[in-house]
Amino acid sequence: MKKFLANALLVVATVLVMAGLFEVACRTVADTGVQYDIEMWKYATAIKRISGDPAIGHEHTPGTGARLMGHDVTINSLGLRNAEVAPEKPAGTTRIVMLGDSIVFGWGVAQDKTMSVELARDLAAGGFGPVEVINTGVGNYNTAMEVAYFLKSGAALAPDIVVLNYFINDAEPTPSYSPVPWYARNFYAYAVVGGAWDIFKRTLLGGPEWKTYYTDLYQDGRPGWATARESIRRLVAYCREHGIRLVMTNIPELHELKPYPFAGVSAQLAGIAKAEGIEYLDLLPAVAGEPAPSLWVTVPDPHPNAKAHALMARSLADYFLLNRSPPGEGTQPPP
């Protein structure tokens, strides 16, 4: 019996030592500062929390911050990656609220290089007048979550314009969330092993190719797509009732740009915008002339980098400068 206990203790001690060494390796070798799985894990554990509203799912914890993908990320008192926002809009200022996911949030991009900041800068330089662009993007949001956030909290910002920035994975269903176990919040190994397991599942166990996966999200009967469409209608109805100008953009998937593999999805989005009577801007032309990898945060991570943010912001700014008012309401050319 004593020998058995001694052997058992030896096994436990060996496992603990090996686990400790693996954790050290994850923190010192695997953590390069731009390793996607680790950085996303840091974002989730340091900045995000479960929302009290299941329709929103998760949200930023106000007043938090972290260094992610080589850039400092700070969250203001409203839970936004944005400078502090005055409760009342400054007189004579046009306030634009940007709804979106990790792209609008600015994953892998310095705050002053995000699309929202670039848009404000481009509009001011173009003579648009006093303007305030508020970044409400949150990583892993879909359209339904963005609209739920806006109707609960974002509308209180009293925007003159809302920009719904749509991305192709916005038709994914809203996930449900539960408290994360302590080990998942504290050990880098959890992120490394989780990322490796995901690659293993996709590589060896099979699954749809990424183009097929995205395209299939838009097939008739898919619940996520139906929910996204209904959420757009809810946002349209709210903005129309409250006199808010609504513009929907289509942010391109940057893996391949020529030929773009999701032209059919873009056509569906344009059709919805037309049917709902809202303005629509496809941002693919803003980046289509660039080599796709030159627009990525890193080679394994095709989130738009600062160059892509600047190009898309310029396209949106040009649209607003050419359309000072919604089409049909006295469009004015830029001075």
C-alpha positions in Angstrom: 0.0 0.0 0.0 2.8 2.4 0.9 4.5 1.7 -2.4 1.3 2.3 -4.3 0.8 5.7 -2.5 4.5 6.6 -3.2 4.1 5.8 -6.8 0.8 7.7 -7.0 2.4 10.8 -5.4 5.3 10.5 -7.8 2.9 10.5 -10.8 1.0 13.5 -9.4 4.2 15.4 -8.7 5.5 14.7 -12.2 2.3 15.8 -13.8 2.2 19.0 -11.8 5.9 19.7 -12.7 5.3 19.1 -16.3 2.1 21.2 -16.3 4.0 24.0 -14.6 6.9 23.8 -17.1 4.3 23.9 -19.9 2.7 27.0 -18.4 6.0 28.7 -18.2 6.7 27.8 -21.8 3.4 29.2 -22.8 4.1 32.5 -21.0 7.6 32.9 -22.2 7.9 31.2 -25.6 4.4 31.0 -27.0 3.4 34.4 -25.9 5.0 36.6 -28.6 2.6 39.5 -28.1 0.9 38.7 -31.4 -0.1 35.1 -31.0 -3.7 35.2 -32.0 -5.2 32.6 -29.5 -3.3 34.0 -26.5 -4.1 37.6 -27.4 -7.8 36.8 -27.8 -7.7 35.0 -24.5 -6.2 38.1 -22.8 -8.9 40.2 -24.4 -11.6 37.9 -23.1 -10.2 37.6 -19.6 -8.9 41.2 -19.0 -11.6 43.2 -20.7 -14.8 41.3 -21.4 -17.5 40.2 -19.0 -20.9 38.5 -19.4 -23.7 40.9 -20.1 -26.8 40.9 -18.0 -28.8 40.9 -21.3 -28.6 37.5 -23.1 -29.3 39.3 -26.4 -26.0 41.2 -26.0 -24.1 38.2 -24.7 -20.9 39.8 -23.6 -19.6 43.4 -23.2 -16.5 45.3 -22.2 -15.9 46.0 -18.6 -15.7 49.8 -18.1 -12.4 51.2 -17.1 -10.3 48.2 -18.0 -7.3 47.9 -20.3 -4.7 45.5 -21.7 -1.9 45.3 -24.2 -3.2 43.3 -27.1 -1.5 42.5 -30.4 1.3 45.0 -29.6 -1.1 47.9 -28.9 -2.5 49.4 -25.7 -6.2 49.0 -25.4 -8.2 51.1 -23.0 -11.9 51.0 -22.3 -13.7 54.1 -21.2 -16.4 54.5 -18.5 -19.1 53.5 -21.0 -17.4 50.2 -21.9 -16.1 51.5 -25.3 -12.7 51.6 -26.9 -13.1 55.4 -27.3 -12.2 58.6 -25.6 -14.7 59.6 -22.9 -18.0 60.7 -24.3 -19.8 63.8 -22.9 -23.3 62.9 -21.8 -24.7 65.7 -24.0 -23.6 66.1 -27.6 -21.8 69.4 -28.1 -23.9 72.0 -29.9 -23.4 72.1 -33.6 -21.6 68.7 -33.7 -22.7 65.8 -35.8 -22.4 62.6 -33.7 -21.8 59.3 -35.5 -22.1 56.0 -33.8 -20.2 53.1 -35.3 -21.7 49.7 -34.6 -19.5 46.7 -35.3 -17.4 43.7 -34.1 -13.7 43.3 -33.6 -13.0 45.1 -36.9 -14.6 48.3 -35.8 -13.1 47.7 -32.3 -9.8 47.8 -34.0 -8.3 44.4 -33.3 -4.5 44.6 -33.9 -4.6 48.4 -34.5 -3.7 51.3 -32.4 -6.7 53.3 -31.2 -5.7 56.4 -33.1 -5.5 54.3 -36.3 -9.0 52.7 -36.0 -11.6 53.3 -38.7 -13.7 55.5 -36.3 -10.8 57.8 -35.6 -9.7 57.9 -39.2 -13.2 58.7 -40.3 -13.5 61.6 -37.9 -10.1 62.9 -39.1 -11.1 62.5 -42.8 -14.4 64.2 -42.3 -12.9 67.2 -40.5 -10.2 67.5 -43.2 -12.9 67.4 -45.9 -14.8 70.3 -44.4 -17.7 68.2 -43.0 -17.9 70.4 -40.0 -17.7 69.6 -36.3 -18.0 65.8 -36.0 -17.7 63.2 -33.3 -17.3 59.5 -34.2 -17.9 57.0 -31.4 -16.5 53.5 -31.6 -18.9 51.0 -30.0 -17.3 47.9 -31.6 -16.9 44.8 -29.5 -15.0 41.7 -30.5 -17.1 38.7 -31.4 -20.3 40.6 -31.8 -22.7 39.9 -34.6 -25.4 42.2 -36.0 -28.1 41.0 -33.6 -25.8 41.7 -30.6 -24.8 45.1 -32.0 -28.5 46.1 -32.5 -29.4 44.8 -29.0 -26.5 46.9 -27.5 -27.6 50.0 -29.4 -31.2 49.8 -28.4 -30.3 49.3 -24.8 -27.3 51.7 -24.4 -26.0 53.2 -27.7 -29.2 55.1 -28.4 -28.6 57.1 -25.3 -25.6 58.7 -27.1 -28.1 60.6 -29.2 -26.5 60.0 -32.5 -27.3 62.0 -35.7 -26.0 59.1 -37.8 -25.7 55.4 -37.1 -23.3 53.3 -39.2 -24.0 49.5 -39.1 -20.8 47.9 -40.1 -21.7 44.5 -41.4 -19.2 41.6 -41.7 -19.8 38.2 -43.3 -19.8 36.3 -40.0 -22.5 38.5 -38.6 -25.0 35.8 -39.7 -23.6 33.4 -37.1 -26.0 32.7 -34.2 -25.5 34.6 -30.9 -23.7 32.3 -28.5 -24.8 31.8 -24.9 -22.3 32.4 -22.1 -21.7 31.0 -18.7 -19.1 31.9 -16.0 -15.5 30.8 -17.0 -13.7 28.4 -14.7 -10.8 29.8 -12.7 -8.2 27.8 -14.6 -9.5 29.1 -17.9 -9.1 32.7 -16.7 -5.6 32.3 -15.2 -3.6 29.9 -17.3 -2.0 30.7 -20.6 -1.9 27.0 -21.3 -5.7 27.0 -21.6 -5.5 29.4 -24.6 -2.6 27.5 -26.2 -4.2 24.1 -25.9 -7.6 25.4 -27.0 -6.1 26.9 -30.1 -4.2 23.7 -30.9 -7.4 21.6 -30.4 -9.3 23.9 -32.8 -6.7 23.4 -35.5 -6.7 19.7 -34.9 -10.5 19.5 -35.2 -10.5 21.5 -38.4 -7.5 19.7 -40.0 -7.9 16.1 -39.0 -11.5 15.7 -38.1 -12.8 17.6 -41.1 -15.3 20.5 -41.5 -16.4 22.9 -44.1 -13.8 24.8 -46.0 -13.9 28.5 -44.9 -15.6 29.8 -48.1 -18.2 27.1 -47.9 -18.8 27.9 -44.2 -19.4 31.6 -44.8 -21.6 31.0 -47.8 -23.7 28.4 -46.0 -24.5 31.0 -43.3 -26.8 32.7 -45.9 -28.8 29.7 -47.0 -32.6 29.9 -46.5 -33.6 28.7 -43.2 -30.4 29.4 -41.3 -31.4 30.9 -38.0 -28.5 33.3 -37.6 -29.2 34.9 -41.0 -32.9 35.2 -40.2 -32.0 36.9 -36.8 -29.6 39.2 -38.5 -32.2 40.4 -41.0 -34.8 40.9 -38.3 -32.3 42.9 -36.2 -31.6 45.1 -39.2 -35.3 45.8 -39.5 -35.5 46.6 -35.8 -32.7 49.1 -36.2 -34.2 50.6 -39.2 -37.5 51.1 -37.4 -35.9 52.7 -34.4 -33.8 55.1 -36.5 -36.7 56.0 -38.7 -38.9 56.7 -35.7 -36.3 58.9 -34.0 -35.0 60.8 -37.1 -31.6 59.1 -37.1 -29.8 58.6 -40.4 -28.8 55.0 -40.9 -26.0 53.8 -43.2 -25.1 50.1 -43.6 -21.6 49.3 -44.8 -20.4 45.9 -46.0 -16.8 45.2 -44.7 -15.1 42.7 -47.0 -13.5 39.5 -45.9 -9.8 40.0 -46.6 -8.5 36.5 -47.4 -9.2 36.9 -51.1 -10.1 40.1 -52.9 -9.8 39.2 -56.6 -12.1 37.5 -57.5 -14.0 38.2 -54.3 -15.6 34.9 -53.3 -18.7 36.4 -51.6 -20.2 38.6 -54.2 -23.5 36.7 -53.7 -23.6 37.6 -50.0 -22.9 41.2 -50.9 -25.8 41.2 -53.3 -28.1 39.8 -50.6 -27.0 42.6 -48.2 -27.5 45.3 -50.9 -31.0 43.8 -51.6 -31.9 44.1 -47.9 -30.7 47.7 -47.7 -32.8 48.5 -50.8 -35.9 46.8 -49.5 -35.6 48.6 -46.1 -34.9 51.9 -47.8 -31.5 52.5 -46.1 -28.2 53.7 -47.4 -25.7 51.1 -48.3 -22.0 51.3 -49.0 -19.8 48.3 -50.0 -16.3 48.9 -48.8 -14.7 46.2 -51.1 -13.8 48.8 -53.7 -11.8 50.7 -51.1 -9.3 47.8 -50.7 -9.8 45.7 -53.8 -6.7 47.2 -55.5 -4.4 46.1 -52.7 -2.5 42.8 -52.2 -4.7 41.0 -49.6 -1.8 40.2 -47.2 -0.8 43.9 -47.1 -4.1 44.5 -45.3 -3.8 41.9 -42.6 -2.8 42.4 -39.0 -0.5 39.4 -39.3 -0.2 36.6 -41.8 -2.2 34.1 -39.6 -4.7 36.9 -38.7 -6.5 38.6 -41.6 -8.2 41.3 -39.4 -7.8 44.6 -41.2 -4.6 46.4 -40.2 -4.1 50.2 -39.9 -3.7 50.5 -43.7 -7.1 48.8 -44.3 -8.8 50.9 -41.6 -7.5 54.0 -43.3 -8.7 53.0 -46.8 -12.1 52.0 -45.5 -12.5 55.1 -43.5 -11.5 57.2 -46.5 -14.2 55.5 -48.6 -16.9 56.1 -45.9 -15.7 59.7 -45.4 -15.9 60.3 -49.2 -19.5 58.9 -49.1 -20.6 61.3 -46.4 -18.9 64.3 -48.0 -20.7 63.6 -51.3 -24.0 62.9 -49.4 -24.2 65.5 -46.7 -27.9 64.5 -46.4 -29.5 61.2 -47.1 -30.3 60.7 -50.8 -33.5 62.4 -51.7 -33.1 65.0 -48.9 -30.9 67.6 -50.7 -27.6 65.9 -51.4 -24.8 68.5 -51.4 -21.5 68.2 -53.2 -18.4 68.8 -51.1 -17.0 72.4 -51.2 
